[in-house]
């Protein structure tokens, strides 16, 4: 039987983003193996899902930082041994460190003709990135491309940058519309569902409910939200009472909680932690705030838009794929607290007709990001690589 090894830094990644790819690979006759760090999870998952999806899990201590050279070297040896012992013929790697390790392992096993696919969920050498780090990441990705049969990216900026890379012989760059938006799962709530969801969150009909969804870290930039709310609190804002729900967890949680208290925003900001499912929370919101400094695309924002919820977003290469200022929300600089405050004022002040028009625009802009469109392209990518593998067997 043909075998594929999916590699990512954290174990929950597959269940959050890769289930459709697993189904495609299994339909092509592959036994799916998964190597990831099971100790540090960014996404919750039920280990029983492994059995349900018929995946063979291999806990591997993949470090989050490529600067931990000894850990990287030790992990590379483990992955290389795994490939040889299992007779892996295809590697599909994700996340920066997982991507480097997967392609280095593929190079180490070139005598086995192992094929390698790398999906970049947003390169670190984006426009506006700090210059020293930008060129280092660019150099690493450019070099790693030499060991890549198919390079998959999720936005136009990354696609244009990688067209200049030299891949393996007959290698190709593909662009997909993200990991695939489930437009059936994420759609507007009925009025009854909306009121029920707000009731569970102790929200009154008169509250303006703002939602933040994402890992709590510096890149996701939740602190700017507090500054925007503080500006509104200390201004002549005369709109509805603002309640902000923060859905997520991460390294910045303690710092964020402390700042909420220090800025006297405890009545306005509610920490919900990791929310599963998140759809009811998103769907009963009046707006979502999405202040990330860097996004490959931004699935959380797309999910909100699919539910007809306007997004107050930072301008970055990911949000440029779908955000239109004043049409489906508001766009400002990542660290522009006044811009976010203006965005909250703008959405809160919409009349009924304008709100309905914006809801339609939100729904319309996400149709090209559906999971069916992503699956169609990924099926083609896998088929091209599978034909090469089959020809060599």
N, C-alpha and C positions, 0 to 999 in steps of 0.2 A: 504493500500500500504506500502511496505517496504521502509524505509527511511535511507539514509546514510548521515553522516555529515563529510565533508572534512574540515580539519583545517590547516591553514598555518599562518605565521606571517603577511605577507603583501598580499593585495588583488590581485595584479597582478600575483602572483605566479601561480594560477590555469590556467590562460590564457597562461602563458609562458610554463608550464610544464605538466598540468594535463588534457588537453582536451580529449586525448585518453582514459584515465581512466574514465572520465565522460561518454563517449560513451559506454564503456564496462558495467559500472554499470547500466546505463539506459536500456541496452539490457537485463539485468538480472531482470528488473522490479523495480528498485529503483528510488525513488524521491530523487534528489540530492540537498543537502543543503550545503552551504559554509560559514564558519566563518573565518574572517580575519580582520586585521586592515586596514580600508579603508582610514585612515588619512596619513599614511606614506607608500608610494609605492616605491618599488625598480624597478618595471617594469610597463611601461605604459600599460593601457588597456582601452578599450571603454566599458562603462557600458552597452551599447546596446548588448554586447556579452552575458551578463547575460540572457537577454530575449531570444536571439537566441538559446542558449544552454539549455534553460528551467531549469535554476538553481535558487534556492531560496537563496538570499544573506542575510547574517546576519553580519552587521558591529560590530566587537568586538575589543576593544582596547588591543590587545595582545602586550605586551612589547617585544622589541628585546632582552633585557637582563634578564636572570633569577634572577639576583641579586636585581631587583626591586620587593621585596617581597610583598609589599602592593598591587601593580598593578597586580602581578601574582595571589594573593588571590582573588582580586575583579573580575578578568577575569575568574578565575576558577568557581566562583559562577555563573557568567553569562552563561558560557558554560554548566554547569551542569543543570541549569534551562532550557536552550534551549533543551537539550536532553530529559528531562522529559516532557516538554510541547509538543514537536513535536513527541514524541514516537520514537526516533532514535534507530535503532537496530544495526547499524554499524558505527564505527568511523574510518576514514582513516586520520591520522595526519602526518604532514610534518614539517620540520625546527626544530631546537633544542627546542625552547620554545614551539612551537606548539605541538611538539611531547610529551613533558612533560605534558603540559596542557591536551592534548587529553587522555593520559593514566591515569592521575589522575582523570579526569572526568569519564572515564570508570570504574575506581575503585569505585568512589562515587555512580555510578549507577549499581553496580554489581547485585542488586536485580532485574534489568531489563534484565539481561543476555546480556548486550551490548558487542559486539565483537569489538576488536581493532586491526587495522593494522597500523604499523608505518614504513614509508619509510625514511631511513637515507640517506641523500644526501651527506654524508661524515662526519664521526665522528670527533670530536675535539681531540680525544686521538690517533692521528695518530703517526706513527714512526717519531721521530724528533720533536714532539711537546714539548713546555716548560713543564718541569716535574711537577710543582705544579698544573697547570691547567689540564694537561694530566690525572693525577690520579683522580682529582675531577670529570671531565667529564666521565671518565671510571666508577667511582663509581655510578654516577647518572644514566648512561645508563644501567649498570648492574642491579640496583635496579628497574628501570622502566620496564625492560624486563619481570619482574614477572607479569606485567599487560598487556602483549602483546600477541595476538593470532598469528600474523604473523609479522615478522620483515624482511623488504626488504632492501637490501644494494646494492651498485652499483659498488663495486670494490673488488678485491680478498683479500686485506689486511683487510678490514672491515668484510668480510665474515668469514675469519679465526678467527678473534677476537671474533665475536659474536657466533660462534659455542660453545663457552664455557659458554655462558649465559644460565640461566634457565628461560624459557618462561612459560606462562600459560600451563596448562595441554593440551597436544596434539598440543602445539604451534610449529612453525617451522620457520627457517631462510631461506630466498630465496635470490639469487643474480640475478639482472637484468642488462642488458647492458646499463645502464643509462635510462633516460626518453624516449629514442627512437629518433634516427636520421632520419629525413625526407630526404632520399636519392634522392627523385624525385625533391624536392625543392632545395636541395644543390647538384649541379652537375656542372661540368666545363662550363664556358661561351663559346659561340662561339667567334671567333676572332672579329666579328662585334660587339657583345655585350660587349666584353672586351674593345674595343676601345671607344665605346659609353660611357661606365661607367667611363673610365679614363678621357674622355673629359669633362664630367659633374663635375669632381673633379679638373679640370684644370691641369691635369698631362700630361706631354709629353711622347712620346714612349720611350725616353731615360732614364726616371726617374726610379729608383729602389723604388717601392712603398711597404712600410712596414705597416702592420695594427695591431693595438691593439684593442681588443674587450672585454669589461667587465666593471663592476661597478668600479668606481674610489675610491678605498679604500686601506688600508695598505696591506691587504692580497693579492689583485690582483697585487700589487707591480709595478705600472706604473713608479715609480721614477727611477727604475733600468734601464729602457729604455733610459731615459735622460742621465744617466751616460755612457751608452754604446755609444750613439750617440756623446757625448762629447769626448769620447776616440777616436772615428773615426775621428772627426773633427780636433783633435789635433795630429793626427798620419800621417803616410805616405800613408794612404788610397788613392788609385788612381782609384777607381771604379766609377760607375755611381752616379749621384746626388741622395741622399737618401731623400725621403719624407715619413714621418711617419704620418699616420692618426689615431687618437685616437677616437674610437667609444664607447661612454659611458658617464655616469654622476655619481655623487656621492659626498660624503662628502669631498673627497680629491681634488675636481676640482679646488678650489681657490688656494690651495697650489701648485698644479701641474702647473697651469697657471703662477703663480709667478716664479716658478723655470725655466720654459721655457724661460721667459724673462731674468732672472738673468744669465742664462747659454748661452744666445744669440743663442737660437735654434729656434727662431720664424719662420725663413725661412724654417726650416726642419720639424717642428712639427705642425700639424693642428688639432685643437680640433673640431670634428664633432658633439659632443653631442650624445644623444641617436639616433641610426640609425634604422629606420624601413621602408622598409626591409633592412637587413644588407647584404643579399646575393650579390647584385651587387658590394658593396664595397669590400667584401672578394674576390669575384671572379676575380676582376681586379688587385688584389695585386700580388706582386712577392713573398712575404712571410708574414706569420703572426708571431707576437711575443706574447708569452703566458707565462709570468714570475710569475704566481701565486705561493705563498709559500704553499698554501693548496688547493687541489681540490679533490672533491669526484670522479669526472671523468673528466669533462671539456668539455661541449657541444660545446662551441665556437671553440675550437681547432678541434673537430671532424667535425664540419661544414666546416671549412677551408680545412681540409684534403679531405673531400668528394668532394670539388670543385677542387681538384688537386693542392692545394696551400700548399707548405712545411711550417712546423711550427718550429719556434725556441723556444723551450719550457724549462721551469724549470723542474728539476727532482723531481716529487712528486708521491704519491701513485696513483693519478688519471692518470697522463700522462704515468706512467709505463704500463698502460693497452694497450697502442697503439703506443707509440713513439719508434722509432728505430734510434739510432744516425747515422747520415750520410746517412740513407736509405730513410726516409720520412721527414727529417729535421735535427735539431741539438738539443742536450740536454746538459744542464749545470746546475750548482747549482743555486738556486733561487736568490742569491745575488751576483753572479759572473758577474760583469759588463764586464770584459775582455772576459768571456765566451760568452756572448751575442754578443759582438763586433766581436768575431771570427766567430760566427754563421752567422752573417750578411755578413761578408766577404765570408764565404764558399758558401752560397746560391747565392750571387751576382756573384760569380766567376764561376758558373757552365756553361759548354758549352751546346749547344743546345741538343745534344744527352743525356747528363747526366740529364738535366732538364726534358726531356720527360720521362726518366726512373724513376726519382723521382716522377713525376706526377702520373705514374701508381702505384707506391708503396703507395703513399698517398691514392689513391682511393681504393686500395685493402685492406688496413688495417682497414677500417671503416665498411666493409660489415657486420660484426658480431654485430654492434651496431644499426642496422636499427630498426625503430619503430615497424615493424612487429614482430621482435624477442622479443622486450619488451612487446608488447601487448599479445603475446602468453603466456608468463610467468604470466603476471598480470591477464589474463583471468583465468588461472589455480588457482592463489592465491584467487581471488574473488569467484570462484566456490567452492573451499574448505570451505571458511568461510560461503558462502551463504547456503551450504548444512547443516551446523551446525545451522544456524539461522532458516532455514525452519523446521528442525527437532524439534526445541523448540517452534515453533508457534502453 
